[in-house]
Amino acid sequence: MWLPTYRNRDIERIPEYLQFDKCTPPPPWGSMEGIWFIRDGCGIACAVITWLLVLYAEFVVIFVMLVPTKDYLYSSINGFLFNVLAFLALASHTRAMLTDPGAVPKGNATKEFIESLQLKPGQVVYKCPKCCSIKPDRAHHCSVCKRCIRKMDHHCPWVNNCVGESNQKYFVLFTMYIALISLHALIMVVFHFLFCLEEDWTKCSSFSPPATVILLILLCFEGLLFLIFTSVMFGTQVHSICTDETGIEQLKKEERRWAKKTKWMNLKAVFGHPFSIAWLSPFATPDHGKADPYQYVV
């Protein structure tokens, strides 16, 4: 039995919180007919902006840089590569946004559920007074999603969702593919500027020279900004997965109460068993293999 020496979890252990007559689950919120979707204005706006920025990059790459060039092999290869990466980035974003991150069932703090845990004398259960749930170990309450999320890393407004146990793979893929298309766009911008300097500016683009310069500078700024941001997020997420410690657990410096595994096992726990090309696909739901049972009592 674990000793209750940790005090950083956002829970209540006062006995009065387990009085069942005070536990009235709130009405269902955050999903539509089985589809997980968070109705947060800021998150929805950020998600829409993300799509618009990717579509803007798509427009500049295709119609400003690739279509006007006379090198059809160069245009075909780069156009195909950029479109595939952009498609995978948006698909990963959609999966990260519409996948239940690992929400604990609302209102399970019932007498029947607690009795089913077969508590022994001295054991403690954790109840979230905000969503009326008995929380498994490593779950935290999200004030935006209004749910307790298993292995919650953080709430990301850019995907309008929490990053948790069930959608972390898609978030990692989203940051990776955005970083790749940002790097690819920056490289093409540099080559196109060099091409325009050597040739007549009126021939290197379908737009006027001033419009071409403005569009390329904006794409360069966007690509550089998101390359840095998503690369840092990707590295942070991979480090978090390998160490098996979420962002919240690192921030709160919570005591480690779970079994330590190898980095490879931690990666397979997020991306699926066994290793395959499906790790890179946002359409493949990861097979977590034999998952560890969640602890509800200490």
C-alpha positions as a Python dict, from the first residue, in 0.01 Angstrom:
ca = {
    (1, 'M'): (0, 0, 0),
    (2, 'W'): (131, 344, -93),
    (3, 'L'): (178, 596, 182),
    (4, 'P'): (-22, 919, 129),
    (5, 'T'): (282, 1147, 154),
    (6, 'Y'): (220, 1343, -164),
    (7, 'R'): (11, 1656, -145),
    (8, 'N'): (36, 1809, -491),
    (9, 'R'): (-262, 1647, -661),
    (10, 'D'): (-562, 1869, -728),
    (11, 'I'): (-798, 1656, -520),
    (12, 'E'): (-977, 1660, -189),
    (13, 'R'): (-928, 1393, 74),
    (14, 'I'): (-1165, 1536, 333),
    (15, 'P'): (-1421, 1267, 427),
    (16, 'E'): (-1716, 1499, 376),
    (17, 'Y'): (-1646, 1509, 1),
    (18, 'L'): (-1745, 1145, -19),
    (19, 'Q'): (-2099, 1213, 100),
    (20, 'F'): (-2303, 1083, -191),
    (21, 'D'): (-2599, 1314, -144),
    (22, 'K'): (-2372, 1606, -228),
    (23, 'C'): (-2252, 1441, -548),
    (24, 'T'): (-2474, 1568, -826),
    (25, 'P'): (-2311, 1514, -1165),
    (26, 'P'): (-2333, 1815, -1399),
    (27, 'P'): (-2519, 1777, -1727),
    (28, 'P'): (-2323, 1625, -2018),
    (29, 'W'): (-2101, 1884, -2180),
    (30, 'G'): (-1817, 1874, -2426),
    (31, 'S'): (-1939, 1605, -2662),
    (32, 'M'): (-2192, 1586, -2941),
    (33, 'E'): (-2354, 1247, -3008),
    (34, 'G'): (-2042, 1057, -2910),
    (35, 'I'): (-1796, 1296, -3077),
    (36, 'W'): (-1552, 1454, -2838),
    (37, 'F'): (-1543, 1828, -2896),
    (38, 'I'): (-1466, 2108, -2649),
    (39, 'R'): (-1687, 2414, -2684),
    (40, 'D'): (-1427, 2673, -2587),
    (41, 'G'): (-1428, 2997, -2783),
    (42, 'C'): (-1055, 3060, -2750),
    (43, 'G'): (-969, 2703, -2843),
    (44, 'I'): (-1199, 2699, -3146),
    (45, 'A'): (-1048, 3030, -3266),
    (46, 'C'): (-693, 2895, -3225),
    (47, 'A'): (-783, 2575, -3410),
    (48, 'V'): (-933, 2773, -3700),
    (49, 'I'): (-625, 2999, -3711),
    (50, 'T'): (-403, 2690, -3727),
    (51, 'W'): (-589, 2562, -4033),
    (52, 'L'): (-584, 2906, -4201),
    (53, 'L'): (-208, 2939, -4150),
    (54, 'V'): (-145, 2597, -4304),
    (55, 'L'): (-374, 2681, -4598),
    (56, 'Y'): (-192, 3014, -4643),
    (57, 'A'): (141, 2832, -4660),
    (58, 'E'): (-15, 2589, -4908),
    (59, 'F'): (-130, 2879, -5127),
    (60, 'V'): (208, 3054, -5132),
    (61, 'V'): (407, 2736, -5191),
    (62, 'I'): (187, 2616, -5477),
    (63, 'F'): (79, 2934, -5656),
    (64, 'V'): (369, 3170, -5583),
    (65, 'M'): (671, 2940, -5586),
    (66, 'L'): (600, 2611, -5763),
    (67, 'V'): (349, 2682, -6041),
    (68, 'P'): (551, 2965, -6207),
    (69, 'T'): (878, 2766, -6220),
    (70, 'K'): (977, 2594, -6544),
    (71, 'D'): (1145, 2303, -6366),
    (72, 'Y'): (858, 2055, -6360),
    (73, 'L'): (1055, 1787, -6175),
    (74, 'Y'): (1139, 2034, -5897),
    (75, 'S'): (776, 2149, -5878),
    (76, 'S'): (634, 1797, -5881),
    (77, 'I'): (863, 1657, -5610),
    (78, 'N'): (834, 1953, -5375),
    (79, 'G'): (463, 1998, -5439),
    (80, 'F'): (393, 1632, -5363),
    (81, 'L'): (612, 1630, -5051),
    (82, 'F'): (469, 1952, -4909),
    (83, 'N'): (109, 1849, -4972),
    (84, 'V'): (157, 1508, -4810),
    (85, 'L'): (316, 1663, -4500),
    (86, 'A'): (48, 1932, -4480),
    (87, 'F'): (-226, 1671, -4511),
    (88, 'L'): (-71, 1460, -4234),
    (89, 'A'): (-33, 1770, -4016),
    (90, 'L'): (-399, 1866, -4051),
    (91, 'A'): (-511, 1505, -4005),
    (92, 'S'): (-305, 1482, -3685),
    (93, 'H'): (-453, 1810, -3567),
    (94, 'T'): (-806, 1683, -3628),
    (95, 'R'): (-741, 1356, -3444),
    (96, 'A'): (-581, 1539, -3151),
    (97, 'M'): (-879, 1775, -3132),
    (98, 'L'): (-1162, 1522, -3170),
    (99, 'T'): (-1017, 1232, -2968),
    (100, 'D'): (-1116, 1183, -2606),
    (101, 'P'): (-783, 1247, -2427),
    (102, 'G'): (-870, 1003, -2150),
    (103, 'A'): (-1158, 1159, -1959),
    (104, 'V'): (-1262, 993, -1636),
    (105, 'P'): (-1637, 913, -1639),
    (106, 'K'): (-1843, 1187, -1478),
    (107, 'G'): (-2040, 1114, -1166),
    (108, 'N'): (-1877, 780, -1086),
    (109, 'A'): (-1837, 885, -722),
    (110, 'T'): (-2134, 672, -629),
    (111, 'K'): (-2179, 441, -335),
    (112, 'E'): (-2196, 140, -565),
    (113, 'F'): (-1872, 225, -746),
    (114, 'I'): (-1680, 288, -423),
    (115, 'E'): (-1810, -37, -276),
    (116, 'S'): (-1694, -219, -590),
    (117, 'L'): (-1338, -106, -514),
    (118, 'Q'): (-1349, -319, -198),
    (119, 'L'): (-1160, -69, 12),
    (120, 'K'): (-954, -200, 300),
    (121, 'P'): (-918, -16, 631),
    (122, 'G'): (-684, 281, 592),
    (123, 'Q'): (-712, 301, 213),
    (124, 'V'): (-806, 635, 59),
    (125, 'V'): (-992, 716, -263),
    (126, 'Y'): (-956, 1048, -441),
    (127, 'K'): (-1268, 1233, -544),
    (128, 'C'): (-1280, 1539, -764),
    (129, 'P'): (-1546, 1774, -623),
    (130, 'K'): (-1563, 1960, -955),
    (131, 'C'): (-1676, 1678, -1184),
    (132, 'C'): (-1793, 1434, -917),
    (133, 'S'): (-1554, 1156, -1018),
    (134, 'I'): (-1339, 907, -835),
    (135, 'K'): (-999, 981, -987),
    (136, 'P'): (-750, 713, -1088),
    (137, 'D'): (-385, 769, -1017),
    (138, 'R'): (-211, 1036, -1235),
    (139, 'A'): (-542, 1198, -1336),
    (140, 'H'): (-586, 1576, -1313),
    (141, 'H'): (-884, 1806, -1355),
    (142, 'C'): (-890, 2041, -1654),
    (143, 'S'): (-1080, 2363, -1594),
    (144, 'V'): (-1139, 2411, -1969),
    (145, 'C'): (-1257, 2060, -2054),
    (146, 'K'): (-1432, 2044, -1715),
    (147, 'R'): (-1325, 1681, -1682),
    (148, 'C'): (-1058, 1480, -1506),
    (149, 'I'): (-809, 1355, -1765),
    (150, 'R'): (-590, 1047, -1726),
    (151, 'K'): (-218, 1127, -1760),
    (152, 'M'): (-303, 1486, -1852),
    (153, 'D'): (4, 1666, -1988),
    (154, 'H'): (-147, 2007, -2054),
    (155, 'H'): (-441, 2179, -2223),
    (156, 'C'): (-344, 2308, -2568),
    (157, 'P'): (-565, 2580, -2719),
    (158, 'W'): (-414, 2517, -3065),
    (159, 'V'): (-583, 2176, -3077),
    (160, 'N'): (-871, 2289, -2854),
    (161, 'N'): (-824, 1989, -2629),
    (162, 'C'): (-625, 1841, -2348),
    (163, 'V'): (-320, 1634, -2432),
    (164, 'G'): (-364, 1314, -2237),
    (165, 'E'): (-330, 940, -2242),
    (166, 'S'): (-544, 872, -2550),
    (167, 'N'): (-444, 1153, -2789),
    (168, 'Q'): (-81, 1229, -2706),
    (169, 'K'): (35, 1037, -3014),
    (170, 'Y'): (-168, 1264, -3244),
    (171, 'F'): (-40, 1579, -3074),
    (172, 'V'): (321, 1465, -3113),
    (173, 'L'): (261, 1388, -3481),
    (174, 'F'): (95, 1728, -3526),
    (175, 'T'): (399, 1913, -3386),
    (176, 'M'): (636, 1698, -3593),
    (177, 'Y'): (458, 1748, -3924),
    (178, 'I'): (412, 2122, -3867),
    (179, 'A'): (785, 2152, -3795),
    (180, 'L'): (865, 1958, -4114),
    (181, 'I'): (642, 2166, -4343),
    (182, 'S'): (776, 2485, -4182),
    (183, 'L'): (1133, 2377, -4252),
    (184, 'H'): (1041, 2269, -4605),
    (185, 'A'): (869, 2602, -4674),
    (186, 'L'): (1168, 2801, -4545),
    (187, 'I'): (1407, 2609, -4772),
    (188, 'M'): (1184, 2668, -5075),
    (189, 'V'): (1155, 3039, -4991),
    (190, 'V'): (1534, 3073, -4988),
    (191, 'F'): (1568, 2894, -5323),
    (192, 'H'): (1287, 3101, -5475),
    (193, 'F'): (1445, 3430, -5362),
    (194, 'L'): (1772, 3323, -5522),
    (195, 'F'): (1587, 3224, -5838),
    (196, 'C'): (1408, 3560, -5855),
    (197, 'L'): (1733, 3751, -5802),
    (198, 'E'): (1894, 3573, -6095),
    (199, 'E'): (1590, 3603, -6321),
    (200, 'D'): (1343, 3879, -6397),
    (201, 'W'): (1104, 3925, -6099),
    (202, 'T'): (813, 3947, -6341),
    (203, 'K'): (889, 3594, -6464),
    (204, 'C'): (949, 3417, -6132),
    (205, 'S'): (593, 3462, -6007),
    (206, 'S'): (237, 3500, -6131),
    (207, 'F'): (197, 3798, -5896),
    (208, 'S'): (352, 4142, -5911),
    (209, 'P'): (703, 4177, -5761),
    (210, 'P'): (582, 4373, -5453),
    (211, 'A'): (306, 4121, -5384),
    (212, 'T'): (548, 3831, -5432),
    (213, 'V'): (797, 3979, -5185),
    (214, 'I'): (528, 4042, -4924),
    (215, 'L'): (382, 3693, -4957),
    (216, 'L'): (726, 3532, -4929),
    (217, 'I'): (829, 3742, -4629),
    (218, 'L'): (505, 3657, -4446),
    (219, 'L'): (556, 3287, -4523),
    (220, 'C'): (916, 3310, -4406),
    (221, 'F'): (809, 3471, -4077),
    (222, 'E'): (532, 3214, -4027),
    (223, 'G'): (760, 2922, -4108),
    (224, 'L'): (1039, 3040, -3878),
    (225, 'L'): (800, 3107, -3590),
    (226, 'F'): (623, 2773, -3610),
    (227, 'L'): (943, 2579, -3677),
    (228, 'I'): (1087, 2701, -3347),
    (229, 'F'): (761, 2662, -3153),
    (230, 'T'): (668, 2315, -3276),
    (231, 'S'): (1026, 2184, -3258),
    (232, 'V'): (1043, 2282, -2892),
    (233, 'M'): (701, 2127, -2826),
    (234, 'F'): (799, 1808, -3010),
    (235, 'G'): (1119, 1775, -2811),
    (236, 'T'): (936, 1845, -2484),
    (237, 'Q'): (672, 1583, -2560),
    (238, 'V'): (924, 1316, -2658),
    (239, 'H'): (1122, 1384, -2340),
    (240, 'S'): (803, 1366, -2135),
    (241, 'I'): (711, 1032, -2294),
    (242, 'C'): (1057, 881, -2248),
    (243, 'T'): (1072, 981, -1882),
    (244, 'D'): (707, 880, -1827),
    (245, 'E'): (633, 1206, -1652),
    (246, 'T'): (365, 1447, -1775),
    (247, 'G'): (407, 1821, -1794),
    (248, 'I'): (181, 1874, -1492),
    (249, 'E'): (372, 1615, -1290),
    (250, 'Q'): (699, 1789, -1374),
    (251, 'L'): (556, 2132, -1293),
    (252, 'K'): (412, 2021, -959),
    (253, 'K'): (714, 1801, -885),
    (254, 'E'): (485, 1518, -787),
    (255, 'E'): (632, 1216, -618),
    (256, 'R'): (681, 925, -857),
    (257, 'R'): (440, 649, -753),
    (258, 'W'): (436, 435, -1067),
    (259, 'A'): (671, 165, -1192),
    (260, 'K'): (969, 285, -1389),
    (261, 'K'): (997, 151, -1744),
    (262, 'T'): (1250, 176, -2023),
    (263, 'K'): (1228, 462, -2271),
    (264, 'W'): (1138, 218, -2549),
    (265, 'M'): (850, 74, -2346),
    (266, 'N'): (725, 426, -2271),
    (267, 'L'): (730, 513, -2642),
    (268, 'K'): (536, 197, -2728),
    (269, 'A'): (284, 279, -2455),
    (270, 'V'): (199, 601, -2643),
    (271, 'F'): (248, 507, -3010),
    (272, 'G'): (138, 144, -2991),
    (273, 'H'): (266, -213, -2981),
    (274, 'P'): (469, -318, -3172),
    (275, 'F'): (686, -64, -3355),
    (276, 'S'): (566, -10, -3713),
    (277, 'I'): (512, 255, -3979),
    (278, 'A'): (174, 313, -3813),
    (279, 'W'): (359, 518, -3551),
    (280, 'L'): (379, 796, -3812),
    (281, 'S'): (15, 770, -3919),
    (282, 'P'): (-257, 985, -3757),
    (283, 'F'): (-514, 737, -3891),
    (284, 'A'): (-379, 440, -3694),
    (285, 'T'): (-518, 411, -3343),
    (286, 'P'): (-234, 292, -3119),
    (287, 'D'): (-258, -52, -2965),
    (288, 'H'): (-141, 1, -2609),
    (289, 'G'): (-96, -371, -2552),
    (290, 'K'): (-134, -489, -2194),
    (291, 'A'): (-194, -162, -2014),
    (292, 'D'): (-128, -126, -1645),
    (293, 'P'): (-449, -122, -1438),
    (294, 'Y'): (-529, 214, -1289),
    (295, 'Q'): (-507, 254, -916),
    (296, 'Y'): (-806, 416, -748),
    (297, 'V'): (-695, 363, -388),
    (298, 'V'): (-385, 430, -181),
}
